[in-house]
Amino acid sequence: MELRVLQYFLAVAREQNISAAAESLHLSQPTLSTQLKAMEEELGKQLLIRGTKGSRKVTLTEEGIILRKRAEEILSLVKRTEDEITHSDDTVVGDVYIGAGETDIVRFFAKAAKKIQKQYPDIHFHISSGNAEYVLEYLDKGLIDFGLLFGTVDTQKYDFLPIPAKDAWGVLMRKDSPIAEKDFICPQDLWDKPLIISHQQGEDQYLSQWLQRELSGLNVVATYNLVFNASLLVDEGIGYALCLNQLINTSGSHLCFRLLSPKLEASACIVWKKYQVFSRAARVFFRELQELF
């Protein structure tokens, strides 16, 4: 399977029309159709559902959806590789790719990036947000250089650098809620409340220990991946969100944030694949993080 044909396939998936895709690729429609048909024959699977005479819209089959995702990853990795090889001279240029969840600890990345840009203005930074599963998947596929993770690290697969800062857990709630007047929130305060919790792997056990209850025995009305979305649920009065501090600006809103008591903190670290060969730009960024820590 040629990279060129993968690009053709993605163009069709994007345009949902073979004629429009051919025009964007500066190809004739018969040429593009022939290439796509050859790809389907090579894979032994139908990838596209062509529209009837009255409709020229093209949709993807289940196999086509899988190929689109993989093709995007493959072409992204090829571009990164080409950039790293092209820029492997004395001038440090290139891109640094980071995966992270929502946390104020990302400020460390911002501080390092700001300092680096003064000396190396041609280094660019790309931060992708997602939960731990997302970060590890992208690390394993080589689509990011570093990941920011909370909790334990599989040291057989990854190397890591601990971050000398911790995030504190608390409760995001409406200011008119019954427990908003309290300075700190205890486990007993939440036993009878509708809860909104993160569905990130491992955090359920973490929170369950602090709550002194199994989550299955509590009133968990919703789960979230991004805390901003959770804040909208809280604002509408759906429940109380357990989340990390300093993520939602509650000033001028109906919301407030209260820390947990006893204190519950989350330790984070920078993670990368074992034996990973970094680009020059990634090495510069990593050295800056080490100095910063």
Secondary structure, DSSP 4 states (H G I P E B T S, - for coil): --HHHHHHHHHHHHHT-HHHHHHHHT--HHHHHHHHHHHHHHHTS--EE---TT----EE-HHHHHHHHHHHHHHHHHHHHHHHHHT-SSS--EEEEEEE-S-TTHHHHHHHHHHHHHH-TTEEEEEEE--HHHHHHHHHTTS-SEEEEES---TTTEEEEEEEEEEEEEEEEETTSTTTT-SEE-HHHHTTS-EEEE--TTHHHHHHHHHTS-GGGS-EEEEESSHHHHHHHHHTTS-EEEEETTSS--TTSSEEEEEESS--EEEEEEEEETT----HHHHHHHHHHHHH-
